[in-house]
Amino acid sequence: MKRFQDSQAFGVKRPAVVSLSVLMISGLLAACGSSTTSSSPAPSAAAPSAAAGASPAASTAPAAKTPVAATTVLNWFAEPEHGGNFAALAKGFYKDAGFDMTLMPGGPQVSATQIVASGKAQFGMANGDDILVARQEGIPIVAIATSMQKSPQALIYHKDSGIKDFSDLHGKKVYVASTASFWQFMKKKYKLDDAQELKYTGQLVNFVNDKSSLTQGYVTSEPFTLDQQKVEYGVLLNADSGYNIYAGVYFTTEKMIQEHPDQVKAFVEATVKGWDYYKDHAEEINPAIQQKNPDMGLDMMKYSSTKEMDFVFGGDAATKGTGIMTKERWEEVQKQLVDVGVLKTAEPIDKVFTTQFLPKK
């Protein structure tokens, strides 16, 4: 199963960064519209009949508040990496927060950042580096929470290749999107200009057949397939190279924050509640995810959800709460992207993200 992201091809998952401006919004919405997942609107409460002798004011219940229609654009087809969103939908957390929520799947031709910026959706998901690049391109989005404290992105190698660290990649063949921000960082830090970049296709067959090669991937996905094929492998987690981005970051627009801060707060709180529920009830929620992505089996979903737990609930989330982000982490990634030339300048980081809508720990 191939996965891509707003910016570039990346393993069974999302990618790194290329220009977002070439993507067409209208076609994306038409392509995705039939696959959206929506909560049912809250039923309107009918006003009871006035009792004999009672005044109309005393006998008429207030009309139920109409739920707000909202859309969240996911960063790939439905999968356990969206477990918190599907839990919030299935358990009624979005409904309780006042939303008639639709979860729009992402895909290889879907730019969540542009769809949200256009006003066709209120919320979206992307990796932290994608958000920084989008802002540089003039897309006024703001990160409001993160699903993962660190990214499951990794380089996968054959176990008997002798590779132990990123510095061992000199001269090696690497199936990777050459424009990926993480790869640009690694090449500069570990002086890997002699590494042989091979076109990444989203398939594992070339990697499996060439034991001297590596491939990009996600530790929550490709290893499942490799285990089934009895391939012995090792992984170098991208975050361990020093390129430690937030993954699956939730964002909205500056305009949404200014005009509807109450809705932004309600969305973040309901989504965090969904993730906290999914932590202990993944197998209950996974069938709902599979309904929207039948190509992904429940056995793989169980594997992915188990592997992702430390990425979601470890790190700062363990002590500061689910979804937390820090200024230091954002500034570090921003500086790294400037150093490798992905970003031209470093804008004030307080414009890039906010934690004001997260539940208090």
C-alpha positions in Angstrom: 0.0 0.0 0.0 1.5 3.3 -1.1 1.3 6.4 1.0 2.1 10.0 0.2 1.5 13.4 1.8 1.0 17.0 1.0 4.6 17.3 0.0 6.2 14.2 -1.4 6.1 10.5 -1.7 6.9 8.7 1.5 6.8 5.0 2.3 3.6 3.2 3.0 2.8 6.7 4.3 3.2 10.3 3.9 6.1 12.2 2.4 8.3 15.2 2.8 8.2 18.6 1.2 7.7 19.9 -2.3 5.7 22.9 -3.6 2.1 22.7 -2.6 0.9 25.2 -5.1 0.6 22.8 -8.0 -2.3 20.9 -6.5 -5.8 21.5 -7.6 -8.4 21.9 -4.9 -11.7 21.4 -6.8 -10.7 18.1 -8.3 -9.6 16.8 -5.0 -12.9 17.6 -3.3 -14.8 15.8 -6.2 -12.5 12.8 -5.9 -12.8 12.6 -2.1 -16.4 13.6 -1.5 -17.9 10.2 -1.9 -15.5 8.7 0.6 -16.1 11.1 3.5 -17.1 9.9 6.9 -19.7 12.0 8.7 -21.4 12.0 12.1 -25.1 12.2 12.2 -26.6 15.6 13.1 -27.9 15.9 16.6 -31.7 15.5 16.4 -33.7 18.7 17.1 -35.7 18.6 20.3 -39.4 19.1 19.7 -41.0 21.6 22.1 -43.4 19.9 24.5 -47.1 21.0 24.5 -48.0 23.7 27.0 -49.6 22.2 30.2 -52.9 23.5 31.2 -52.5 26.7 33.2 -48.8 27.0 32.5 -47.5 30.0 30.6 -45.9 29.4 27.2 -42.5 30.6 28.6 -42.6 28.1 31.4 -43.8 25.2 29.3 -41.7 25.5 26.2 -38.2 23.9 26.2 -35.4 25.8 24.5 -34.7 24.6 20.9 -31.7 22.3 20.6 -28.7 24.0 19.2 -28.1 23.1 15.6 -24.7 21.3 15.2 -22.1 23.1 13.2 -21.1 21.3 10.0 -17.3 20.8 9.9 -14.8 18.8 8.0 -11.4 17.5 8.9 -9.1 16.5 6.1 -7.0 13.5 7.1 -3.4 13.1 5.9 -4.0 9.7 4.2 -6.7 7.1 3.7 -8.4 6.0 6.9 -6.0 4.2 9.2 -5.0 3.8 12.9 -3.0 7.0 12.7 -6.4 8.6 12.7 -7.7 6.5 15.6 -8.4 9.5 17.8 -10.6 11.1 15.1 -12.6 8.0 14.4 -13.0 7.4 18.2 -14.3 11.0 18.6 -16.7 10.4 15.8 -17.9 6.9 16.9 -18.3 7.8 20.6 -20.1 11.1 19.9 -17.4 13.4 21.2 -17.6 15.6 18.1 -21.4 15.6 18.4 -21.2 16.5 22.1 -18.8 19.4 21.1 -21.5 20.8 18.8 -20.2 19.4 15.5 -21.7 17.5 12.6 -18.2 16.3 11.7 -17.0 14.8 8.4 -13.7 13.1 8.1 -12.4 13.5 4.6 -9.7 11.0 3.6 -6.4 12.2 2.2 -4.5 10.5 -0.6 -1.7 11.0 -3.1 -3.4 13.9 -4.8 -4.9 15.6 -1.8 -3.5 18.7 -0.2 -5.0 19.2 3.2 -3.3 22.5 3.7 -4.8 24.0 0.5 -8.3 22.6 1.1 -8.4 24.0 4.6 -6.9 27.4 3.4 -9.6 27.6 0.8 -12.3 27.3 3.4 -13.7 24.0 2.0 -12.7 22.4 5.3 -12.2 23.8 8.8 -9.4 21.4 10.1 -6.7 19.3 8.6 -3.7 17.1 9.3 -0.1 17.4 8.1 3.4 16.8 9.3 5.1 19.7 11.1 7.6 20.5 8.4 4.7 20.6 5.8 3.1 23.3 7.9 6.2 25.4 8.0 6.6 25.1 4.3 3.0 25.9 3.7 3.3 29.1 5.7 6.4 30.1 3.7 4.3 29.7 0.5 1.7 32.1 1.9 -0.9 29.6 3.2 -2.1 31.1 6.6 -2.5 27.9 8.6 -1.7 27.4 12.3 -0.9 24.1 14.2 -3.3 23.6 17.1 -2.4 20.1 18.4 -0.4 17.1 17.3 -1.4 13.4 17.2 2.2 12.2 17.5 5.0 13.4 19.6 7.5 12.1 17.1 7.3 10.7 13.6 7.3 7.0 12.8 9.2 7.8 9.6 12.3 5.6 9.2 14.9 4.2 6.9 14.7 0.4 6.7 17.7 -1.8 5.9 18.5 -5.5 5.6 19.6 -6.9 8.9 22.8 -8.5 7.5 23.9 -5.3 5.7 26.2 -4.1 8.5 24.4 -0.9 9.0 24.1 0.3 12.6 23.8 4.1 12.3 23.1 6.9 9.8 26.8 7.4 9.3 26.9 3.9 7.7 24.9 5.0 4.7 27.9 6.2 2.7 27.8 4.8 -0.8 24.6 2.8 0.0 21.6 2.6 -2.4 18.6 4.3 -0.8 15.1 4.3 -2.2 13.9 7.7 -1.1 12.1 10.8 -2.4 15.1 12.9 -3.1 13.3 16.1 -2.1 12.2 14.8 1.3 13.2 17.2 4.0 14.4 14.5 6.3 16.7 13.2 3.6 18.1 16.7 2.9 18.8 17.0 6.6 20.5 13.6 6.8 22.7 14.2 3.7 24.0 17.4 5.2 24.5 16.2 8.8 26.2 12.9 7.9 27.8 14.0 4.6 26.0 11.4 2.5 26.5 13.0 -0.9 27.9 9.7 -2.1 24.8 7.8 -1.2 23.0 6.5 -4.3 19.5 7.9 -4.4 17.1 5.6 -6.2 13.5 6.5 -7.1 11.1 5.6 -4.4 7.9 4.0 -5.9 6.0 3.2 -2.7 6.7 -0.6 -3.3 8.9 -2.8 -1.3 9.9 -5.3 -4.1 13.1 -3.5 -5.1 14.3 -3.2 -1.5 13.5 -6.9 -0.8 15.4 -8.1 -3.9 18.5 -6.0 -3.2 20.0 -6.7 0.2 22.5 -3.8 -0.2 19.7 -1.2 -0.3 17.6 0.8 2.1 14.1 2.2 1.7 12.1 4.9 3.4 9.1 3.8 5.3 7.1 3.9 8.5 7.7 1.6 11.5 4.0 1.3 11.9 3.4 -0.1 8.4 6.2 -1.6 6.2 7.6 -3.9 9.0 4.2 -5.7 9.1 4.6 -6.6 5.4 8.3 -7.5 5.7 7.5 -9.8 8.7 4.9 -11.6 6.6 7.5 -12.0 3.8 10.0 -13.4 6.3 12.5 -10.6 5.5 15.0 -9.8 8.2 15.4 -6.0 8.6 16.5 -3.2 10.9 15.2 0.4 11.1 16.8 3.8 11.7 14.1 6.0 13.0 14.3 9.5 11.4 13.8 11.2 14.7 17.0 9.5 16.0 19.0 11.4 13.3 18.1 14.6 15.1 15.3 15.5 12.6 12.5 15.2 15.2 9.3 16.6 13.7 5.8 16.4 15.0 3.7 14.0 12.9 0.0 14.1 12.2 -0.3 17.7 13.3 -3.8 19.2 13.4 -4.2 22.7 12.0 -6.7 25.3 11.0 -6.5 28.8 9.6 -5.6 32.1 11.2 -9.1 33.3 10.2 -10.8 30.4 11.9 -8.9 31.1 15.1 -9.8 34.8 15.0 -13.5 34.3 14.1 -14.4 31.0 15.8 -12.0 30.3 18.7 -14.8 28.5 20.5 -15.1 26.0 17.7 -11.3 25.5 17.5 -11.2 24.8 21.2 -14.1 22.4 21.0 -12.5 20.5 18.1 -9.2 20.1 19.9 -10.7 19.0 23.1 -13.0 16.4 21.4 -10.1 15.1 19.3 -7.8 14.7 22.4 -10.6 12.9 24.1 -10.9 10.6 21.1 -7.2 9.8 21.3 -7.4 9.1 25.0 -10.2 6.7 24.3 -8.5 5.0 21.4 -5.5 4.3 23.6 -7.4 1.6 25.4 -10.1 0.8 22.9 -8.3 0.5 19.5 -9.8 -2.8 18.6 -13.3 -1.4 19.3 -12.7 1.5 16.9 -10.6 -0.2 14.2 -13.6 -1.8 12.4 -15.1 1.6 11.9 -11.8 2.7 10.3 -11.7 -0.4 8.1 -15.2 0.4 6.8 -13.6 3.5 5.2 -10.4 1.6 4.1 -11.3 -2.0 3.3 -7.8 -2.6 1.8 -6.3 -2.5 5.2 -6.9 -5.6 7.2 -7.8 -5.6 10.9 -4.6 -7.6 11.7 -2.5 -4.8 10.1 -4.6 -2.2 12.0 -3.9 -4.0 15.3 -0.2 -4.0 14.4 -0.2 -0.3 13.5 -2.2 0.9 16.5 0.0 -1.0 18.9 3.2 0.4 17.3 2.0 4.0 17.3 1.0 4.2 21.0 4.5 5.4 22.1 4.5 8.0 19.3 1.2 9.4 20.4 1.4 9.1 24.2 5.1 9.1 24.9 7.5 12.0 25.1 6.0 15.2 26.4 2.5 13.8 26.1 3.2 11.5 29.0 3.5 14.4 31.5 2.0 17.3 29.6 -1.0 15.7 28.0 -2.1 14.3 24.7 -1.5 16.6 21.7 1.0 18.9 23.4 3.6 20.8 21.4 6.5 22.9 22.6 8.2 26.1 21.2 11.6 24.5 21.5 10.7 21.6 19.2 9.1 23.9 16.6 12.1 26.2 16.6 14.6 23.4 16.2 12.8 21.9 13.1 12.4 25.4 11.6 16.2 26.1 12.1 17.0 22.7 10.5 14.8 23.5 7.4 16.5 26.9 7.1 20.0 25.3 7.3 19.2 22.8 4.5 17.5 25.5 2.3 14.0 24.1 2.5 12.9 27.4 4.2 14.2 30.8 3.2 13.6 32.5 6.5 12.6 31.7 10.0 9.3 33.5 10.8 8.3 34.1 14.5 7.4 30.6 15.7 4.4 31.9 17.7 2.7 32.4 14.4 3.2 28.8 13.4 1.5 27.0 16.3 -0.5 27.5 19.5 -1.3 25.4 22.5 -4.1 27.7 23.8 -6.9 25.3 22.8 -5.4 22.1 24.4 -7.1 20.8 27.5 -5.4 21.8 30.7 -3.4 18.9 32.2 
